[in-house]
């Protein structure tokens, strides 16, 4: 999945996703749950 597709599905911006990926920012449970669902993984898998 591309970043462009993931930000569209999660309804977040590319800079915000980049900050989450790099650890410069922590996402809310709601956003992280949406990202996990889009990636077809559990929230635990995503943040584990």
mmCIF entry with sequence, helices, sheets and N, C-alpha, C, O atoms, coordinates in Angstrom:
data_MODEL
# 
_entry.id   MODEL 
# 
_entity.id                         1 
_entity.type                       polymer 
_entity.pdbx_number_of_molecules   1 
# 
_entity_poly.entity_id                      1 
_entity_poly.type                           'polypeptide(L)' 
_entity_poly.nstd_linkage                   no 
_entity_poly.nstd_monomer                   no 
_entity_poly.pdbx_seq_one_letter_code       
;(UNK)(UNK)(UNK)(UNK)(UNK)(UNK)(UNK)(UNK)(UNK)(UNK)(UNK)(UNK)(UNK)(UNK)(UNK)(UNK)
(UNK)(UNK)(UNK)(UNK)(UNK)(UNK)(UNK)(UNK)(UNK)(UNK)(UNK)(UNK)(UNK)(UNK)(UNK)(UNK)
(UNK)(UNK)(UNK)(UNK)(UNK)(UNK)(UNK)(UNK)(UNK)(UNK)(UNK)(UNK)(UNK)(UNK)(UNK)(UNK)
;
_entity_poly.pdbx_seq_one_letter_code_can   XXXXXXXXXXXXXXXXXXXXXXXXXXXXXXXXXXXXXXXXXXXXXXXX 
_entity_poly.pdbx_strand_id                 A 
# 
loop_
_entity_poly_seq.entity_id 
_entity_poly_seq.num 
_entity_poly_seq.mon_id 
_entity_poly_seq.hetero 
1 1  UNK n 
1 2  UNK n 
1 3  UNK n 
1 4  UNK n 
1 5  UNK n 
1 6  UNK n 
1 7  UNK n 
1 8  UNK n 
1 9  UNK n 
1 10 UNK n 
1 11 UNK n 
1 12 UNK n 
1 13 UNK n 
1 14 UNK n 
1 15 UNK n 
1 16 UNK n 
1 17 UNK n 
1 18 UNK n 
1 19 UNK n 
1 20 UNK n 
1 21 UNK n 
1 22 UNK n 
1 23 UNK n 
1 24 UNK n 
1 25 UNK n 
1 26 UNK n 
1 27 UNK n 
1 28 UNK n 
1 29 UNK n 
1 30 UNK n 
1 31 UNK n 
1 32 UNK n 
1 33 UNK n 
1 34 UNK n 
1 35 UNK n 
1 36 UNK n 
1 37 UNK n 
1 38 UNK n 
1 39 UNK n 
1 40 UNK n 
1 41 UNK n 
1 42 UNK n 
1 43 UNK n 
1 44 UNK n 
1 45 UNK n 
1 46 UNK n 
1 47 UNK n 
1 48 UNK n 
# 
_struct_asym.id          A 
_struct_asym.entity_id   1 
# 
loop_
_struct_conf.conf_type_id 
_struct_conf.id 
_struct_conf.pdbx_PDB_helix_id 
_struct_conf.beg_label_comp_id 
_struct_conf.beg_label_asym_id 
_struct_conf.beg_label_seq_id 
_struct_conf.pdbx_beg_PDB_ins_code 
_struct_conf.end_label_comp_id 
_struct_conf.end_label_asym_id 
_struct_conf.end_label_seq_id 
_struct_conf.pdbx_end_PDB_ins_code 
_struct_conf.beg_auth_comp_id 
_struct_conf.beg_auth_asym_id 
_struct_conf.beg_auth_seq_id 
_struct_conf.end_auth_comp_id 
_struct_conf.end_auth_asym_id 
_struct_conf.end_auth_seq_id 
_struct_conf.pdbx_PDB_helix_class 
_struct_conf.details 
_struct_conf.pdbx_PDB_helix_length 
HELX_P HELX_P1 AA1 UNK A 3  ? UNK A 10 ? UNK A 3  UNK A 10 1 ? 8  
HELX_P HELX_P2 AA2 UNK A 14 ? UNK A 22 ? UNK A 14 UNK A 22 1 ? 9  
HELX_P HELX_P3 AA3 UNK A 29 ? UNK A 39 ? UNK A 29 UNK A 39 1 ? 11 
HELX_P HELX_P4 AA4 UNK A 43 ? UNK A 47 ? UNK A 43 UNK A 47 1 ? 5  
# 
_struct_conf_type.id          HELX_P 
_struct_conf_type.criteria    ? 
_struct_conf_type.reference   ? 
# 
loop_
_atom_site.group_PDB 
_atom_site.id 
_atom_site.type_symbol 
_atom_site.label_atom_id 
_atom_site.label_alt_id 
_atom_site.label_comp_id 
_atom_site.label_asym_id 
_atom_site.label_entity_id 
_atom_site.label_seq_id 
_atom_site.pdbx_PDB_ins_code 
_atom_site.Cartn_x 
_atom_site.Cartn_y 
_atom_site.Cartn_z 
_atom_site.occupancy 
_atom_site.B_iso_or_equiv 
_atom_site.pdbx_formal_charge 
_atom_site.auth_seq_id 
_atom_site.auth_comp_id 
_atom_site.auth_asym_id 
_atom_site.auth_atom_id 
_atom_site.pdbx_PDB_model_num 
ATOM 1   N N  . UNK A 1 1  ? 0.848  -1.173 0.000  1.00 0.00 ? 1  UNK A N  1 
ATOM 2   C CA . UNK A 1 1  ? 0.000  0.000  0.000  1.00 0.00 ? 1  UNK A CA 1 
ATOM 3   C C  . UNK A 1 1  ? 0.896  1.239  0.000  1.00 0.00 ? 1  UNK A C  1 
ATOM 4   O O  . UNK A 1 1  ? 1.892  1.304  0.720  1.00 0.00 ? 1  UNK A O  1 
ATOM 5   N N  . UNK A 1 2  ? 0.530  2.192  -0.802 1.00 0.00 ? 2  UNK A N  1 
ATOM 6   C CA . UNK A 1 2  ? 1.306  3.437  -0.867 1.00 0.00 ? 2  UNK A CA 1 
ATOM 7   C C  . UNK A 1 2  ? 0.890  4.378  0.263  1.00 0.00 ? 2  UNK A C  1 
ATOM 8   O O  . UNK A 1 2  ? -0.192 4.250  0.836  1.00 0.00 ? 2  UNK A O  1 
ATOM 9   N N  . UNK A 1 3  ? 1.774  5.323  0.565  1.00 0.00 ? 3  UNK A N  1 
ATOM 10  C CA . UNK A 1 3  ? 1.429  6.344  1.550  1.00 0.00 ? 3  UNK A CA 1 
ATOM 11  C C  . UNK A 1 3  ? 0.203  7.112  1.094  1.00 0.00 ? 3  UNK A C  1 
ATOM 12  O O  . UNK A 1 3  ? -0.680 7.419  1.895  1.00 0.00 ? 3  UNK A O  1 
ATOM 13  N N  . UNK A 1 4  ? 0.149  7.422  -0.196 1.00 0.00 ? 4  UNK A N  1 
ATOM 14  C CA . UNK A 1 4  ? -0.974 8.200  -0.727 1.00 0.00 ? 4  UNK A CA 1 
ATOM 15  C C  . UNK A 1 4  ? -2.298 7.482  -0.488 1.00 0.00 ? 4  UNK A C  1 
ATOM 16  O O  . UNK A 1 4  ? -3.293 8.109  -0.125 1.00 0.00 ? 4  UNK A O  1 
ATOM 17  N N  . UNK A 1 5  ? -2.307 6.180  -0.692 1.00 0.00 ? 5  UNK A N  1 
ATOM 18  C CA . UNK A 1 5  ? -3.542 5.415  -0.468 1.00 0.00 ? 5  UNK A CA 1 
ATOM 19  C C  . UNK A 1 5  ? -3.871 5.361  1.021  1.00 0.00 ? 5  UNK A C  1 
ATOM 20  O O  . UNK A 1 5  ? -5.028 5.527  1.408  1.00 0.00 ? 5  UNK A O  1 
ATOM 21  N N  . UNK A 1 6  ? -2.867 5.131  1.852  1.00 0.00 ? 6  UNK A N  1 
ATOM 22  C CA . UNK A 1 6  ? -3.109 5.030  3.293  1.00 0.00 ? 6  UNK A CA 1 
ATOM 23  C C  . UNK A 1 6  ? -3.625 6.338  3.872  1.00 0.00 ? 6  UNK A C  1 
ATOM 24  O O  . UNK A 1 6  ? -4.548 6.322  4.687  1.00 0.00 ? 6  UNK A O  1 
ATOM 25  N N  . UNK A 1 7  ? -3.055 7.467  3.474  1.00 0.00 ? 7  UNK A N  1 
ATOM 26  C CA . UNK A 1 7  ? -3.541 8.742  4.015  1.00 0.00 ? 7  UNK A CA 1 
ATOM 27  C C  . UNK A 1 7  ? -4.962 9.032  3.551  1.00 0.00 ? 7  UNK A C  1 
ATOM 28  O O  . UNK A 1 7  ? -5.740 9.666  4.263  1.00 0.00 ? 7  UNK A O  1 
ATOM 29  N N  . UNK A 1 8  ? -5.290 8.563  2.358  1.00 0.00 ? 8  UNK A N  1 
ATOM 30  C CA . UNK A 1 8  ? -6.654 8.751  1.862  1.00 0.00 ? 8  UNK A CA 1 
ATOM 31  C C  . UNK A 1 8  ? -7.640 7.928  2.691  1.00 0.00 ? 8  UNK A C  1 
ATOM 32  O O  . UNK A 1 8  ? -8.693 8.424  3.091  1.00 0.00 ? 8  UNK A O  1 
ATOM 33  N N  . UNK A 1 9  ? -7.288 6.669  2.943  1.00 0.00 ? 9  UNK A N  1 
ATOM 34  C CA . UNK A 1 9  ? -8.160 5.783  3.716  1.00 0.00 ? 9  UNK A CA 1 
ATOM 35  C C  . UNK A 1 9  ? -8.283 6.260  5.167  1.00 0.00 ? 9  UNK A C  1 
ATOM 36  O O  . UNK A 1 9  ? -9.374 6.255  5.737  1.00 0.00 ? 9  UNK A O  1 
ATOM 37  N N  . UNK A 1 10 ? -7.165 6.668  5.754  1.00 0.00 ? 10 UNK A N  1 
ATOM 38  C CA . UNK A 1 10 ? -7.157 7.083  7.156  1.00 0.00 ? 10 UNK A CA 1 
ATOM 39  C C  . UNK A 1 10 ? -7.594 8.536  7.349  1.00 0.00 ? 10 UNK A C  1 
ATOM 40  O O  . UNK A 1 10 ? -7.822 8.981  8.474  1.00 0.00 ? 10 UNK A O  1 
ATOM 41  N N  . UNK A 1 11 ? -7.706 9.264  6.244  1.00 0.00 ? 11 UNK A N  1 
ATOM 42  C CA . UNK A 1 11 ? -8.111 10.670 6.275  1.00 0.00 ? 11 UNK A CA 1 
ATOM 43  C C  . UNK A 1 11 ? -7.149 11.509 7.124  1.00 0.00 ? 11 UNK A C  1 
ATOM 44  O O  . UNK A 1 11 ? -7.565 12.289 7.980  1.00 0.00 ? 11 UNK A O  1 
ATOM 45  N N  . UNK A 1 12 ? -5.853 11.326 6.859  1.00 0.00 ? 12 UNK A N  1 
ATOM 46  C CA . UNK A 1 12 ? -4.810 12.110 7.512  1.00 0.00 ? 12 UNK A CA 1 
ATOM 47  C C  . UNK A 1 12 ? -3.889 12.655 6.426  1.00 0.00 ? 12 UNK A C  1 
ATOM 48  O O  . UNK A 1 12 ? -4.000 12.274 5.261  1.00 0.00 ? 12 UNK A O  1 
ATOM 49  N N  . UNK A 1 13 ? -2.995 13.532 6.805  1.00 0.00 ? 13 UNK A N  1 
ATOM 50  C CA . UNK A 1 13 ? -2.077 14.123 5.835  1.00 0.00 ? 13 UNK A CA 1 
ATOM 51  C C  . UNK A 1 13 ? -0.802 13.287 5.716  1.00 0.00 ? 13 UNK A C  1 
ATOM 52  O O  . UNK A 1 13 ? -0.462 12.520 6.616  1.00 0.00 ? 13 UNK A O  1 
ATOM 53  N N  . UNK A 1 14 ? -0.112 13.446 4.603  1.00 0.00 ? 14 UNK A N  1 
ATOM 54  C CA . UNK A 1 14 ? 1.160  12.757 4.392  1.00 0.00 ? 14 UNK A CA 1 
ATOM 55  C C  . UNK A 1 14 ? 2.180  13.162 5.463  1.00 0.00 ? 14 UNK A C  1 
ATOM 56  O O  . UNK A 1 14 ? 2.846  12.290 6.021  1.00 0.00 ? 14 UNK A O  1 
ATOM 57  N N  . UNK A 1 15 ? 2.324  14.466 5.768  1.00 0.00 ? 15 UNK A N  1 
ATOM 58  C CA . UNK A 1 15 ? 3.284  14.835 6.827  1.00 0.00 ? 15 UNK A CA 1 
ATOM 59  C C  . UNK A 1 15 ? 2.957  14.180 8.174  1.00 0.00 ? 15 UNK A C  1 
ATOM 60  O O  . UNK A 1 15 ? 3.863  13.759 8.894  1.00 0.00 ? 15 UNK A O  1 
ATOM 61  N N  . UNK A 1 16 ? 1.674  14.092 8.514  1.00 0.00 ? 16 UNK A N  1 
ATOM 62  C CA . UNK A 1 16 ? 1.273  13.466 9.784  1.00 0.00 ? 16 UNK A CA 1 
ATOM 63  C C  . UNK A 1 16 ? 1.642  11.989 9.777  1.00 0.00 ? 16 UNK A C  1 
ATOM 64  O O  . UNK A 1 16 ? 2.174  11.485 10.766 1.00 0.00 ? 16 UNK A O  1 
ATOM 65  N N  . UNK A 1 17 ? 1.367  11.283 8.676  1.00 0.00 ? 17 UNK A N  1 
ATOM 66  C CA . UNK A 1 17 ? 1.733  9.872  8.574  1.00 0.00 ? 17 UNK A CA 1 
ATOM 67  C C  . UNK A 1 17 ? 3.240  9.703  8.684  1.00 0.00 ? 17 UNK A C  1 
ATOM 68  O O  . UNK A 1 17 ? 3.718  8.795  9.364  1.00 0.00 ? 17 UNK A O  1 
ATOM 69  N N  . UNK A 1 18 ? 3.978  10.562 8.029  1.00 0.00 ? 18 UNK A N  1 
ATOM 70  C CA . UNK A 1 18 ? 5.435  10.500 8.094  1.00 0.00 ? 18 UNK A CA 1 
ATOM 71  C C  . UNK A 1 18 ? 5.937  10.680 9.524  1.00 0.00 ? 18 UNK A C  1 
ATOM 72  O O  . UNK A 1 18 ? 6.866  9.992  9.948  1.00 0.00 ? 18 UNK A O  1 
ATOM 73  N N  . UNK A 1 19 ? 5.334  11.591 10.258 1.00 0.00 ? 19 UNK A N  1 
ATOM 74  C CA . UNK A 1 19 ? 5.711  11.816 11.649 1.00 0.00 ? 19 UNK A CA 1 
ATOM 75  C C  . UNK A 1 19 ? 5.384  10.604 12.512 1.00 0.00 ? 19 UNK A C  1 
ATOM 76  O O  . UNK A 1 19 ? 6.143  10.267 13.420 1.00 0.00 ? 19 UNK A O  1 
ATOM 77  N N  . UNK A 1 20 ? 4.269  9.951  12.237 1.00 0.00 ? 20 UNK A N  1 
ATOM 78  C CA . UNK A 1 20 ? 3.920  8.729  12.962 1.00 0.00 ? 20 UNK A CA 1 
ATOM 79  C C  . UNK A 1 20 ? 4.928  7.627  12.666 1.00 0.00 ? 20 UNK A C  1 
ATOM 80  O O  . UNK A 1 20 ? 5.389  6.933  13.572 1.00 0.00 ? 20 UNK A O  1 
ATOM 81  N N  . UNK A 1 21 ? 5.264  7.475  11.390 1.00 0.00 ? 21 UNK A N  1 
ATOM 82  C CA . UNK A 1 21 ? 6.196  6.423  10.978 1.00 0.00 ? 21 UNK A CA 1 
ATOM 83  C C  . UNK A 1 21 ? 7.584  6.619  11.589 1.00 0.00 ? 21 UNK A C  1 
ATOM 84  O O  . UNK A 1 21 ? 8.253  5.649  11.945 1.00 0.00 ? 21 UNK A O  1 
ATOM 85  N N  . UNK A 1 22 ? 8.009  7.863  11.709 1.00 0.00 ? 22 UNK A N  1 
ATOM 86  C CA . UNK A 1 22 ? 9.354  8.145  12.213 1.00 0.00 ? 22 UNK A CA 1 
ATOM 87  C C  . UNK A 1 22 ? 9.408  8.223  13.733 1.00 0.00 ? 22 UNK A C  1 
ATOM 88  O O  . UNK A 1 22 ? 10.491 8.295  14.313 1.00 0.00 ? 22 UNK A O  1 
ATOM 89  N N  . UNK A 1 23 ? 8.242  8.208  14.383 1.00 0.00 ? 23 UNK A N  1 
ATOM 90  C CA . UNK A 1 23 ? 8.205  8.287  15.841 1.00 0.00 ? 23 UNK A CA 1 
ATOM 91  C C  . UNK A 1 23 ? 8.286  9.693  16.395 1.00 0.00 ? 23 UNK A C  1 
ATOM 92  O O  . UNK A 1 23 ? 8.400  9.886  17.606 1.00 0.00 ? 23 UNK A O  1 
ATOM 93  N N  . UNK A 1 24 ? 8.227  10.686 15.503 1.00 0.00 ? 24 UNK A N  1 
ATOM 94  C CA . UNK A 1 24 ? 8.280  12.079 15.972 1.00 0.00 ? 24 UNK A CA 1 
ATOM 95  C C  . UNK A 1 24 ? 6.951  12.522 16.562 1.00 0.00 ? 24 UNK A C  1 
ATOM 96  O O  . UNK A 1 24 ? 6.873  13.553 17.231 1.00 0.00 ? 24 UNK A O  1 
ATOM 97  N N  . UNK A 1 25 ? 5.916  11.745 16.315 1.00 0.00 ? 25 UNK A N  1 
ATOM 98  C CA . UNK A 1 25 ? 4.589  12.091 16.811 1.00 0.00 ? 25 UNK A CA 1 
ATOM 99  C C  . UNK A 1 25 ? 3.865  10.811 17.198 1.00 0.00 ? 25 UNK A C  1 
ATOM 100 O O  . UNK A 1 25 ? 4.082  9.761  16.594 1.00 0.00 ? 25 UNK A O  1 
ATOM 101 N N  . UNK A 1 26 ? 3.006  10.899 18.203 1.00 0.00 ? 26 UNK A N  1 
ATOM 102 C CA . UNK A 1 26 ? 2.204  9.746  18.612 1.00 0.00 ? 26 UNK A CA 1 
ATOM 103 C C  . UNK A 1 26 ? 0.775  9.967  18.136 1.00 0.00 ? 26 UNK A C  1 
ATOM 104 O O  . UNK A 1 26 ? 0.224  11.059 18.270 1.00 0.00 ? 26 UNK A O  1 
ATOM 105 N N  . UNK A 1 27 ? 0.192  8.931  17.587 1.00 0.00 ? 27 UNK A N  1 
ATOM 106 C CA . UNK A 1 27 ? -1.172 9.041  17.088 1.00 0.00 ? 27 UNK A CA 1 
ATOM 107 C C  . UNK A 1 27 ? -2.193 8.675  18.143 1.00 0.00 ? 27 UNK A C  1 
ATOM 108 O O  . UNK A 1 27 ? -1.898 7.952  19.095 1.00 0.00 ? 27 UNK A O  1 
ATOM 109 N N  . UNK A 1 28 ? -3.382 9.177  17.961 1.00 0.00 ? 28 UNK A N  1 
ATOM 110 C CA . UNK A 1 28 ? -4.472 8.815  18.864 1.00 0.00 ? 28 UNK A CA 1 
ATOM 111 C C  . UNK A 1 28 ? -4.874 7.366  18.597 1.00 0.00 ? 28 UNK A C  1 
ATOM 112 O O  . UNK A 1 28 ? -4.571 6.806  17.544 1.00 0.00 ? 28 UNK A O  1 
ATOM 113 N N  . UNK A 1 29 ? -5.547 6.785  19.553 1.00 0.00 ? 29 UNK A N  1 
ATOM 114 C CA . UNK A 1 29 ? -6.011 5.404  19.402 1.00 0.00 ? 29 UNK A CA 1 
ATOM 115 C C  . UNK A 1 29 ? -6.926 5.286  18.187 1.00 0.00 ? 29 UNK A C  1 
ATOM 116 O O  . UNK A 1 29 ? -6.876 4.291  17.464 1.00 0.00 ? 29 UNK A O  1 
ATOM 117 N N  . UNK A 1 30 ? -7.755 6.290  17.963 1.00 0.00 ? 30 UNK A N  1 
ATOM 118 C CA . UNK A 1 30 ? -8.668 6.255  16.826 1.00 0.00 ? 30 UNK A CA 1 
ATOM 119 C C  . UNK A 1 30 ? -7.939 6.240  15.490 1.00 0.00 ? 30 UNK A C  1 
ATOM 120 O O  . UNK A 1 30 ? -8.271 5.448  14.608 1.00 0.00 ? 30 UNK A O  1 
ATOM 121 N N  . UNK A 1 31 ? -6.957 7.105  15.340 1.00 0.00 ? 31 UNK A N  1 
ATOM 122 C CA . UNK A 1 31 ? -6.185 7.168  14.097 1.00 0.00 ? 31 UNK A CA 1 
ATOM 123 C C  . UNK A 1 31 ? -5.397 5.890  13.900 1.00 0.00 ? 31 UNK A C  1 
ATOM 124 O O  . UNK A 1 31 ? -5.375 5.333  12.803 1.00 0.00 ? 31 UNK A O  1 
ATOM 125 N N  . UNK A 1 32 ? -4.744 5.418  14.962 1.00 0.00 ? 32 UNK A N  1 
ATOM 126 C CA . UNK A 1 32 ? -3.956 4.200  14.856 1.00 0.00 ? 32 UNK A CA 1 
ATOM 127 C C  . UNK A 1 32 ? -4.834 2.994  14.537 1.00 0.00 ? 32 UNK A C  1 
ATOM 128 O O  . UNK A 1 32 ? -4.418 2.102  13.797 1.00 0.00 ? 32 UNK A O  1 
ATOM 129 N N  . UNK A 1 33 ? -6.041 2.961  15.090 1.00 0.00 ? 33 UNK A N  1 
ATOM 130 C CA . UNK A 1 33 ? -6.981 1.881  14.779 1.00 0.00 ? 33 UNK A CA 1 
ATOM 131 C C  . UNK A 1 33 ? -7.386 1.920  13.314 1.00 0.00 ? 33 UNK A C  1 
ATOM 132 O O  . UNK A 1 33 ? -7.487 0.878  12.667 1.00 0.00 ? 33 UNK A O  1 
ATOM 133 N N  . UNK A 1 34 ? -7.618 3.113  12.792 1.00 0.00 ? 34 UNK A N  1 
ATOM 134 C CA . UNK A 1 34 ? -7.983 3.266  11.383 1.00 0.00 ? 34 UNK A CA 1 
ATOM 135 C C  . UNK A 1 34 ? -6.835 2.817  10.481 1.00 0.00 ? 34 UNK A C  1 
ATOM 136 O O  . UNK A 1 34 ? -7.064 2.147  9.474  1.00 0.00 ? 34 UNK A O  1 
ATOM 137 N N  . UNK A 1 35 ? -5.620 3.177  10.829 1.00 0.00 ? 35 UNK A N  1 
ATOM 138 C CA . UNK A 1 35 ? -4.453 2.774  10.048 1.00 0.00 ? 35 UNK A CA 1 
ATOM 139 C C  . UNK A 1 35 ? -4.288 1.251  10.103 1.00 0.00 ? 35 UNK A C  1 
ATOM 140 O O  . UNK A 1 35 ? -4.036 0.613  9.081  1.00 0.00 ? 35 UNK A O  1 
ATOM 141 N N  . UNK A 1 36 ? -4.430 0.680  11.291 1.00 0.00 ? 36 UNK A N  1 
ATOM 142 C CA . UNK A 1 36 ? -4.311 -0.779 11.440 1.00 0.00 ? 36 UNK A CA 1 
ATOM 143 C C  . UNK A 1 36 ? -5.352 -1.496 10.581 1.00 0.00 ? 36 UNK A C  1 
ATOM 144 O O  . UNK A 1 36 ? -5.041 -2.481 9.910  1.00 0.00 ? 36 UNK A O  1 
ATOM 145 N N  . UNK A 1 37 ? -6.563 -1.005 10.606 1.00 0.00 ? 37 UNK A N  1 
ATOM 146 C CA . UNK A 1 37 ? -7.633 -1.617 9.804  1.00 0.00 ? 37 UNK A CA 1 
ATOM 147 C C  . UNK A 1 37 ? -7.303 -1.528 8.316  1.00 0.00 ? 37 UNK A C  1 
ATOM 148 O O  . UNK A 1 37 ? -7.481 -2.499 7.581  1.00 0.00 ? 37 UNK A O  1 
ATOM 149 N N  . UNK A 1 38 ? -6.829 -0.382 7.878  1.00 0.00 ? 38 UNK A N  1 
ATOM 150 C CA . UNK A 1 38 ? -6.475 -0.193 6.470  1.00 0.00 ? 38 UNK A CA 1 
ATOM 151 C C  . UNK A 1 38 ? -5.348 -1.137 6.046  1.00 0.00 ? 38 UNK A C  1 
ATOM 152 O O  . UNK A 1 38 ? -5.307 -1.595 4.904  1.00 0.00 ? 38 UNK A O  1 
ATOM 153 N N  . UNK A 1 39 ? -4.439 -1.419 6.977  1.00 0.00 ? 39 UNK A N  1 
ATOM 154 C CA . UNK A 1 39 ? -3.308 -2.305 6.682  1.00 0.00 ? 39 UNK A CA 1 
ATOM 155 C C  . UNK A 1 39 ? -3.633 -3.772 6.942  1.00 0.00 ? 39 UNK A C  1 
ATOM 156 O O  . UNK A 1 39 ? -2.804 -4.651 6.706  1.00 0.00 ? 39 UNK A O  1 
ATOM 157 N N  . UNK A 1 40 ? -4.837 -4.029 7.426  1.00 0.00 ? 40 UNK A N  1 
ATOM 158 C CA . UNK A 1 40 ? -5.305 -5.384 7.750  1.00 0.00 ? 40 UNK A CA 1 
ATOM 159 C C  . UNK A 1 40 ? -4.424 -6.056 8.797  1.00 0.00 ? 40 UNK A C  1 
ATOM 160 O O  . UNK A 1 40 ? -4.051 -7.222 8.665  1.00 0.00 ? 40 UNK A O  1 
ATOM 161 N N  . UNK A 1 41 ? -4.101 -5.294 9.838  1.00 0.00 ? 41 UNK A N  1 
ATOM 162 C CA . UNK A 1 41 ? -3.357 -5.810 10.990 1.00 0.00 ? 41 UNK A CA 1 
ATOM 163 C C  . UNK A 1 41 ? -4.098 -5.365 12.243 1.00 0.00 ? 41 UNK A C  1 
ATOM 164 O O  . UNK A 1 41 ? -4.972 -4.501 12.187 1.00 0.00 ? 41 UNK A O  1 
ATOM 165 N N  . UNK A 1 42 ? -3.739 -5.967 13.379 1.00 0.00 ? 42 UNK A N  1 
ATOM 166 C CA . UNK A 1 42 ? -4.357 -5.544 14.642 1.00 0.00 ? 42 UNK A CA 1 
ATOM 167 C C  . UNK A 1 42 ? -3.648 -4.285 15.146 1.00 0.00 ? 42 UNK A C  1 
ATOM 168 O O  . UNK A 1 42 ? -2.534 -3.966 14.732 1.00 0.00 ? 42 UNK A O  1 
ATOM 169 N N  . UNK A 1 43 ? -4.317 -3.597 16.035 1.00 0.00 ? 43 UNK A N  1 
ATOM 170 C CA . UNK A 1 43 ? -3.712 -2.425 16.656 1.00 0.00 ? 43 UNK A CA 1 
ATOM 171 C C  . UNK A 1 43 ? -2.454 -2.839 17.425 1.00 0.00 ? 43 UNK A C  1 
ATOM 172 O O  . UNK A 1 43 ? -1.454 -2.122 17.416 1.00 0.00 ? 43 UNK A O  1 
ATOM 173 N N  . UNK A 1 44 ? -2.507 -3.988 18.084 1.00 0.00 ? 44 UNK A N  1 
ATOM 174 C CA . UNK A 1 44 ? -1.324 -4.493 18.789 1.00 0.00 ? 44 UNK A CA 1 
ATOM 175 C C  . UNK A 1 44 ? -0.167 -4.731 17.848 1.00 0.00 ? 44 UNK A C  1 
ATOM 176 O O  . UNK A 1 44 ? 0.980  -4.434 18.181 1.00 0.00 ? 44 UNK A O  1 
ATOM 177 N N  . UNK A 1 45 ? -0.461 -5.275 16.652 1.00 0.00 ? 45 UNK A N  1 
ATOM 178 C CA . UNK A 1 45 ? 0.602  -5.495 15.657 1.00 0.00 ? 45 UNK A CA 1 
ATOM 179 C C  . UNK A 1 45 ? 1.209  -4.161 15.226 1.00 0.00 ? 45 UNK A C  1 
ATOM 180 O O  . UNK A 1 45 ? 2.415  -4.064 15.002 1.00 0.00 ? 45 UNK A O  1 
ATOM 181 N N  . UNK A 1 46 ? 0.385  -3.160 15.116 1.00 0.00 ? 46 UNK A N  1 
ATOM 182 C CA . UNK A 1 46 ? 0.851  -1.868 14.639 1.00 0.00 ? 46 UNK A CA 1 
ATOM 183 C C  . UNK A 1 46 ? 1.740  -1.164 15.666 1.00 0.00 ? 46 UNK A C  1 
ATOM 184 O O  . UNK A 1 46 ? 2.781  -0.611 15.312 1.00 0.00 ? 46 UNK A O  1 
ATOM 185 N N  . UNK A 1 47 ? 1.337  -1.186 16.912 1.00 0.00 ? 47 UNK A N  1 
ATOM 186 C CA . UNK A 1 47 ? 2.069  -0.443 17.935 1.00 0.00 ? 47 UNK A CA 1 
ATOM 187 C C  . UNK A 1 47 ? 2.982  -1.322 18.786 1.00 0.00 ? 47 UNK A C  1 
ATOM 188 O O  . UNK A 1 47 ? 3.835  -0.817 19.515 1.00 0.00 ? 47 UNK A O  1 
ATOM 189 N N  . UNK A 1 48 ? 2.798  -2.637 18.690 1.00 0.00 ? 48 UNK A N  1 
ATOM 190 C CA . UNK A 1 48 ? 3.547  -3.617 19.482 1.00 0.00 ? 48 UNK A CA 1 
ATOM 191 C C  . UNK A 1 48 ? 4.950  -3.327 19.604 1.00 0.00 ? 48 UNK A C  1 
ATOM 192 O O  . UNK A 1 48 ? 5.682  -4.079 20.246 1.00 0.00 ? 48 UNK A O  1 
# 
